[in-house]
Amino acid sequence: MRPNTVRISAVDHAALSRMSTASGKSMAKILSEAVRELRRKRLLMETNEAYARLKADPLAWGEEIAERQIWESTLMDGLE
């Protein structure tokens, strides 16, 4: 993998360096973990916002509940 350069503040670099030393992980590994964690948090936040918008629309929310009930009936179809 070709390395890339990312500019960060001196304060963030110092924090990253301390985290690297404390954990025994490379700064690149810590940055990679942080990016993945932020991506997960944003996905969950966006999903929660989308569900809030869906719930705010009574017709759309009713359709969602109806579809869930249809899918729940498949749990008792005897298939594994």
PyMOL commands that place a pseudoatom at each C-alpha (Angstrom):
pseudoatom trace, name=CA, resn=MET, resi=1, chain=A, elem=C, hetatm=0, pos=[0.000, 0.000, 0.000]
pseudoatom trace, name=CA, resn=ARG, resi=2, chain=A, elem=C, hetatm=0, pos=[1.336, 3.407, -0.949]
pseudoatom trace, name=CA, resn=PRO, resi=3, chain=A, elem=C, hetatm=0, pos=[1.553, 5.720, 2.060]
pseudoatom trace, name=CA, resn=ASN, resi=4, chain=A, elem=C, hetatm=0, pos=[-0.220, 9.082, 1.939]
pseudoatom trace, name=CA, resn=THR, resi=5, chain=A, elem=C, hetatm=0, pos=[0.466, 12.257, 3.813]
pseudoatom trace, name=CA, resn=VAL, resi=6, chain=A, elem=C, hetatm=0, pos=[-2.207, 13.900, 5.920]
pseudoatom trace, name=CA, resn=ARG, resi=7, chain=A, elem=C, hetatm=0, pos=[-1.566, 17.183, 7.691]
pseudoatom trace, name=CA, resn=ILE, resi=8, chain=A, elem=C, hetatm=0, pos=[-2.787, 17.424, 11.268]
pseudoatom trace, name=CA, resn=SER, resi=9, chain=A, elem=C, hetatm=0, pos=[-2.267, 20.000, 13.963]
pseudoatom trace, name=CA, resn=ALA, resi=10, chain=A, elem=C, hetatm=0, pos=[0.687, 19.760, 16.328]
pseudoatom trace, name=CA, resn=VAL, resi=11, chain=A, elem=C, hetatm=0, pos=[-1.727, 19.185, 19.207]
pseudoatom trace, name=CA, resn=ASP, resi=12, chain=A, elem=C, hetatm=0, pos=[-3.394, 16.266, 17.412]
pseudoatom trace, name=CA, resn=HIS, resi=13, chain=A, elem=C, hetatm=0, pos=[-0.004, 14.832, 16.418]
pseudoatom trace, name=CA, resn=ALA, resi=14, chain=A, elem=C, hetatm=0, pos=[1.159, 14.947, 20.037]
pseudoatom trace, name=CA, resn=ALA, resi=15, chain=A, elem=C, hetatm=0, pos=[-2.036, 13.212, 21.182]
pseudoatom trace, name=CA, resn=LEU, resi=16, chain=A, elem=C, hetatm=0, pos=[-1.653, 10.597, 18.454]
pseudoatom trace, name=CA, resn=SER, resi=17, chain=A, elem=C, hetatm=0, pos=[1.959, 10.034, 19.458]
pseudoatom trace, name=CA, resn=ARG, resi=18, chain=A, elem=C, hetatm=0, pos=[0.985, 9.551, 23.115]
pseudoatom trace, name=CA, resn=MET, resi=19, chain=A, elem=C, hetatm=0, pos=[-1.763, 7.123, 22.127]
pseudoatom trace, name=CA, resn=SER, resi=20, chain=A, elem=C, hetatm=0, pos=[0.702, 5.214, 19.977]
pseudoatom trace, name=CA, resn=THR, resi=21, chain=A, elem=C, hetatm=0, pos=[3.213, 4.938, 22.782]
pseudoatom trace, name=CA, resn=ALA, resi=22, chain=A, elem=C, hetatm=0, pos=[0.579, 3.927, 25.349]
pseudoatom trace, name=CA, resn=SER, resi=23, chain=A, elem=C, hetatm=0, pos=[-1.047, 1.299, 23.131]
pseudoatom trace, name=CA, resn=GLY, resi=24, chain=A, elem=C, hetatm=0, pos=[2.001, -0.030, 21.315]
pseudoatom trace, name=CA, resn=LYS, resi=25, chain=A, elem=C, hetatm=0, pos=[0.165, 0.522, 18.017]
pseudoatom trace, name=CA, resn=SER, resi=26, chain=A, elem=C, hetatm=0, pos=[1.480, 2.565, 15.154]
pseudoatom trace, name=CA, resn=MET, resi=27, chain=A, elem=C, hetatm=0, pos=[0.059, 6.027, 14.589]
pseudoatom trace, name=CA, resn=ALA, resi=28, chain=A, elem=C, hetatm=0, pos=[-1.240, 4.797, 11.210]
pseudoatom trace, name=CA, resn=LYS, resi=29, chain=A, elem=C, hetatm=0, pos=[-3.110, 1.949, 12.953]
pseudoatom trace, name=CA, resn=ILE, resi=30, chain=A, elem=C, hetatm=0, pos=[-4.644, 4.334, 15.481]
pseudoatom trace, name=CA, resn=LEU, resi=31, chain=A, elem=C, hetatm=0, pos=[-5.724, 6.717, 12.711]
pseudoatom trace, name=CA, resn=SER, resi=32, chain=A, elem=C, hetatm=0, pos=[-7.222, 3.831, 10.761]
pseudoatom trace, name=CA, resn=GLU, resi=33, chain=A, elem=C, hetatm=0, pos=[-9.193, 2.688, 13.824]
pseudoatom trace, name=CA, resn=ALA, resi=34, chain=A, elem=C, hetatm=0, pos=[-10.385, 6.249, 14.438]
pseudoatom trace, name=CA, resn=VAL, resi=35, chain=A, elem=C, hetatm=0, pos=[-11.586, 6.603, 10.853]
pseudoatom trace, name=CA, resn=ARG, resi=36, chain=A, elem=C, hetatm=0, pos=[-13.494, 3.301, 11.035]
pseudoatom trace, name=CA, resn=GLU, resi=37, chain=A, elem=C, hetatm=0, pos=[-15.048, 4.297, 14.378]
pseudoatom trace, name=CA, resn=LEU, resi=38, chain=A, elem=C, hetatm=0, pos=[-16.120, 7.689, 13.049]
pseudoatom trace, name=CA, resn=ARG, resi=39, chain=A, elem=C, hetatm=0, pos=[-17.604, 6.044, 9.967]
pseudoatom trace, name=CA, resn=ARG, resi=40, chain=A, elem=C, hetatm=0, pos=[-19.628, 3.655, 12.194]
pseudoatom trace, name=CA, resn=LYS, resi=41, chain=A, elem=C, hetatm=0, pos=[-20.814, 6.515, 14.420]
pseudoatom trace, name=CA, resn=ARG, resi=42, chain=A, elem=C, hetatm=0, pos=[-21.918, 8.564, 11.421]
pseudoatom trace, name=CA, resn=LEU, resi=43, chain=A, elem=C, hetatm=0, pos=[-23.720, 5.595, 9.891]
pseudoatom trace, name=CA, resn=LEU, resi=44, chain=A, elem=C, hetatm=0, pos=[-25.633, 5.029, 13.128]
pseudoatom trace, name=CA, resn=MET, resi=45, chain=A, elem=C, hetatm=0, pos=[-26.404, 8.729, 13.461]
pseudoatom trace, name=CA, resn=GLU, resi=46, chain=A, elem=C, hetatm=0, pos=[-27.667, 8.934, 9.874]
pseudoatom trace, name=CA, resn=THR, resi=47, chain=A, elem=C, hetatm=0, pos=[-29.719, 5.763, 10.367]
pseudoatom trace, name=CA, resn=ASN, resi=48, chain=A, elem=C, hetatm=0, pos=[-31.280, 7.158, 13.537]
pseudoatom trace, name=CA, resn=GLU, resi=49, chain=A, elem=C, hetatm=0, pos=[-32.088, 10.421, 11.749]
pseudoatom trace, name=CA, resn=ALA, resi=50, chain=A, elem=C, hetatm=0, pos=[-33.675, 8.524, 8.853]
pseudoatom trace, name=CA, resn=TYR, resi=51, chain=A, elem=C, hetatm=0, pos=[-35.840, 6.507, 11.252]
pseudoatom trace, name=CA, resn=ALA, resi=52, chain=A, elem=C, hetatm=0, pos=[-36.852, 9.706, 13.048]
pseudoatom trace, name=CA, resn=ARG, resi=53, chain=A, elem=C, hetatm=0, pos=[-37.964, 11.193, 9.717]
pseudoatom trace, name=CA, resn=LEU, resi=54, chain=A, elem=C, hetatm=0, pos=[-39.822, 7.982, 8.898]
pseudoatom trace, name=CA, resn=LYS, resi=55, chain=A, elem=C, hetatm=0, pos=[-41.585, 7.974, 12.276]
pseudoatom trace, name=CA, resn=ALA, resi=56, chain=A, elem=C, hetatm=0, pos=[-42.564, 11.616, 11.793]
pseudoatom trace, name=CA, resn=ASP, resi=57, chain=A, elem=C, hetatm=0, pos=[-44.621, 10.610, 8.733]
pseudoatom trace, name=CA, resn=PRO, resi=58, chain=A, elem=C, hetatm=0, pos=[-47.590, 8.581, 10.064]
pseudoatom trace, name=CA, resn=LEU, resi=59, chain=A, elem=C, hetatm=0, pos=[-48.424, 7.044, 6.674]
pseudoatom trace, name=CA, resn=ALA, resi=60, chain=A, elem=C, hetatm=0, pos=[-44.844, 5.981, 5.942]
pseudoatom trace, name=CA, resn=TRP, resi=61, chain=A, elem=C, hetatm=0, pos=[-44.364, 4.664, 9.487]
pseudoatom trace, name=CA, resn=GLY, resi=62, chain=A, elem=C, hetatm=0, pos=[-47.583, 2.646, 9.201]
pseudoatom trace, name=CA, resn=GLU, resi=63, chain=A, elem=C, hetatm=0, pos=[-46.294, 1.080, 6.003]
pseudoatom trace, name=CA, resn=GLU, resi=64, chain=A, elem=C, hetatm=0, pos=[-43.020, 0.235, 7.722]
pseudoatom trace, name=CA, resn=ILE, resi=65, chain=A, elem=C, hetatm=0, pos=[-44.806, -1.472, 10.612]
pseudoatom trace, name=CA, resn=ALA, resi=66, chain=A, elem=C, hetatm=0, pos=[-47.047, -3.383, 8.208]
pseudoatom trace, name=CA, resn=GLU, resi=67, chain=A, elem=C, hetatm=0, pos=[-44.018, -4.644, 6.297]
pseudoatom trace, name=CA, resn=ARG, resi=68, chain=A, elem=C, hetatm=0, pos=[-42.290, -5.683, 9.518]
pseudoatom trace, name=CA, resn=GLN, resi=69, chain=A, elem=C, hetatm=0, pos=[-45.356, -7.710, 10.508]
pseudoatom trace, name=CA, resn=ILE, resi=70, chain=A, elem=C, hetatm=0, pos=[-45.273, -9.503, 7.156]
pseudoatom trace, name=CA, resn=TRP, resi=71, chain=A, elem=C, hetatm=0, pos=[-41.604, -10.383, 7.645]
pseudoatom trace, name=CA, resn=GLU, resi=72, chain=A, elem=C, hetatm=0, pos=[-42.190, -11.514, 11.240]
pseudoatom trace, name=CA, resn=SER, resi=73, chain=A, elem=C, hetatm=0, pos=[-44.627, -14.148, 9.985]
pseudoatom trace, name=CA, resn=THR, resi=74, chain=A, elem=C, hetatm=0, pos=[-41.758, -15.808, 8.093]
pseudoatom trace, name=CA, resn=LEU, resi=75, chain=A, elem=C, hetatm=0, pos=[-40.105, -16.663, 11.402]
pseudoatom trace, name=CA, resn=MET, resi=76, chain=A, elem=C, hetatm=0, pos=[-42.766, -19.312, 12.003]
pseudoatom trace, name=CA, resn=ASP, resi=77, chain=A, elem=C, hetatm=0, pos=[-42.652, -20.932, 8.571]
pseudoatom trace, name=CA, resn=GLY, resi=78, chain=A, elem=C, hetatm=0, pos=[-40.752, -23.964, 9.875]
pseudoatom trace, name=CA, resn=LEU, resi=79, chain=A, elem=C, hetatm=0, pos=[-37.774, -23.343, 7.624]
pseudoatom trace, name=CA, resn=GLU, resi=80, chain=A, elem=C, hetatm=0, pos=[-34.317, -23.096, 9.048]
for i in range(1, 80): cmd.bond("trace and resi %d" % i, "trace and resi %d" % (i + 1))
show_as sticks, trace
zoom trace
